[in-house]
């Protein structure tokens, strides 16, 4: 079976739902439908106007996509994250940037990882929800969330933390989650963070960095990512580079492709990119 039309349709459905009505499912609806992942999948399908009784295509979409893509997550697992437990702050603002805490409501839908690409051709979004409210730290630029500690951020960054070793370079600061996590590793000797915005650097250095247990490993440089890569990659200063300078896939493809061009300046270095699998899907489509 060619699943392309179903892939396109499920991503269209989820894009509309997440942008227009992520809070639609509530506790009463959830409990009355069964109170589990299958109940959530059924409610999600209903909101997306799937006719799972009379439409063969909708039956396939529900069975092959909506059921396996939904994940009930435990907020305690994310509250146990070392960064979450260590870094505390009150709301603070500087220029266009603001540090604050936001809340993910119970049963609110959110992305929780890169899509799964299955051998049969299906591309499954990962949609998560909690059964209680979850408060999380965030940094916003002009009111837009730039980085948060929602599951999608931590889930998609942790594999790169696992691979970081030696002299580490990362582009993009945000809340410093990657820098914090990489610096905890004995095999990481240093973490250099390149960030172009002076205000977010100052907020980070004043409020967040002093709380890091291995802050002596971390060096922050104010610079443009592309200029820094062009001027420094060939110097062989780093063993591992992680790039996270886009908000999401919609603005990330062009930046990702441009950044990849600089890899040839130091081919022995290991390069990784935030949500790279998602970016590749956008490029392929």
N, C-alpha and C positions, 0 to 999 in steps of 0.2 A: 504493500500500500504506500502511496505517495502522501506523506504527511505535511507537505509544505503548506497547503491551504489551511490545515488545522493549526500548524505552528503560527502562521500569520494571524489567524483569527483569535487564538488564545492570548497572544501578546496584545492585540488590539483591545480585547475585553479587559485585560488586567490593567492596561494603561489608562483606560477610561475610568475603571473602578477606583484605582489608587489615586487618581487625580481629582475625581469628582465626588466620591462617596465612600472613602475608606472606613468611616465610622458607622456605616449603615447597619451592620449586624450588631445586635445587642444581646444582653444576657438572656432575656426572656425568649427571644427567637431561638437562640442557641440551645438552651435547656429544653425547650418544647420540641425541638427537632431531634434531640438525642444526646446533646452535650458532649460530642466528640469530634474528631477530625472529619469523619464522614458527614456529620451534621453540618459542619462549617462548609464543606465542599458543596453540599446540596443547596445551602443558602446562597453561597456565592454564585452558583450556576443559575439560581432563580433570579437573583438581582441582575445578572448579565443576560436575562431573557432567553435562556436555553429552554427549549421544549424537549425535555428528556423522555416524554411519553410518545409523541407522534413523529418526531423528526429523527431519522436514522443518523444524520450528520451530527445533530446535537447529542445523541446518545453516545456516539464515538468520542466527541469532544469531552463530554462529562466523564466517561469511563477511563479514557486514555490520558486525559490531562488534568481535569479538575480534581479528581480523587487523589492521584499521586503527588500533585504539586503543593498540597496544603500541609503545613506542619504546625502542630501545637507545640509551642516552646515554653520552657519554664523560665520566668524572669530571674529566679534565684541563680541560675547558671551564669547569667550575665552580670548580676550584682556581685558574684564571687570573683570577677575578673580583677587582677591585681591593680590595674589602673583605676577601675571604678572604686575599689576599696581605699586606695591611697590618695587620690587627688580630690580635694574638696575646695569649693570656692563659692563666694557670694556673687551675685550679678555685678558685672563691671563692664564699662563701655569706654572705648577709645576710638575716636574718629568714626569710621564706618563699621567698626567691629564691636561685637558684644559677646561676652561670656554669660551664659545663663543656663538654667535647667528647664527642660521641656518635659512633657508627659505623653506617653503613648497609652491611649485608653484601652481598657479591656475589650477584646474582640476586634480591635482595629487591625486591618490588614496592612502588612508591610512586606517589602522584599527582604529575603533573608539569605542571600547568596547569589553567586553566578548561576545562570540556568544550567540544567543538566542536559547534555547532548547524548542521546541514547543511540545504541547501535541500529535501531530500526528507523532512525531518521527523525524521531520526535525531539523537539526542543522544549523542555519543561521549565517554566519559571518556578522559582522557589518563593512561595507565599507563606508567611508566618503570622501567628497571632498569639497573644497572651490571654490568660483567663483573669488577669487582674491588671490594674494600672501599673505602669513602669516609668519611673522618673529617670531621666538621663541628662548628662551634661552635653552642651552644644556650643559651638562658636558660630555666630551669624555675621554675615557681611550685608549691610543695608537691609536687614530683616530677612535675608535668605539663609537658610541653613547651609553652612559650608562643610562642617564636619560635626558628627554626633557620635554618641556611643550607643546607637541603635544596633541591633543584631547584624544588619547588613554590613556595617562598618567593621565590627570586630571579626565577624566570620570571614570576610574577604581579605582582611589584612593579616590574620594569624598565619596563613600558609607562607607568607613572605617573611614574617618574623622568624619562622622555623628555618628558612633557608639563609638568613642573614649570617654572615661570618666575616671575621677579619676587620678590615677598615671599611666601614659602611657609609655610603652616601645616600641621602634621601632628598628628593625634591618635593616641597610642599610641607607646611608645618601643621596647620589646623590645631587640634588639641594636643598634638605631640604623642598620639597613641603609639604609632610605629616606633618613634625614637625611644619612648619609655620602655616598650617591650623588648626592642632589640638590645638596649643597653643593659638589660638584666642578664643577658647571656654571657657566660664566661668566654666563649669563643669569639665574641665581638670586642675588639680592642678600642674602637672609637665609632661615634656616630656623628657625621656632619650633616646638618640640615640646611638646605638652601631654600630661602623664602624671600620673595620680592617685596612684600609689604611690611614697612617698618612698624606700623601700628600693631599688627597682629604679633609681630616679634616682641614688641614691648609688653603687650598684654601677657604673652606667654612667659616671658622672662620675669615679670613682676609677680605673677599670680601662680603659675603652674610649675615652672621649672624648679623653684626652690623646694618643692615637695618630692621631686624625683630622688629615689635612693641612690642612683648611680649618675647623678648629674655631671660629675667631673668627666665622664666619657663623652658628653654631648657638646658640640660646637655649632653655633648658628651663624650663618653668613647671609647677609642681605644681598641678593643678586637675582637677576633673571635666570631662570633654569636653562634656557637654550644658550645664552651667552656663557654661562658657567660651564656647561657641558662642552661647548666648542673650545673654550680656553683651557680646560683642565683635564679632559679625558685622556689626552695623549701623554700626560705627565705620569700616568700609572699610579695615581695617589690612592686608588680605592680597589677593593676586591669585590664589592657587591654594591649595586645601585638599585634603589627602589624609587619609582616615580609615581607620585599621586598629586597631580596638579589640575585635575578636572573635577567638575561637580558630579557628573554622571556620564553615561555613554553618549548622550545627545551632544555634549560639547567636547567629548574626549577623543573622538576618532582622529581629528586633524592634529591635535596636540600629540597624541600617541605616535602617529606615523612620522611626525616631524622629529620627535625625540629618538625614535628608533634609528634614524639616519646617523646619529652620532656614535652608535655602537662600534662602527668600523674604526674609530679612532683608538679604541682599546679593546680589541676582540677577546682578550683573555679574561676580562672582567665579566661577572655574572650580572645580567640586567633583568629586572622584573618590573611589572607595571600593574597598578591597581585595576581591578575588574578587566583584565586583559581578555579573558574568554568572551565576556560580553561585548567588548569592543570589536573583537574579531567577527562576531555574529553580525554586527552592524556593517562591517566592511564587506562581508560575504554577501549580504543582502543587497 
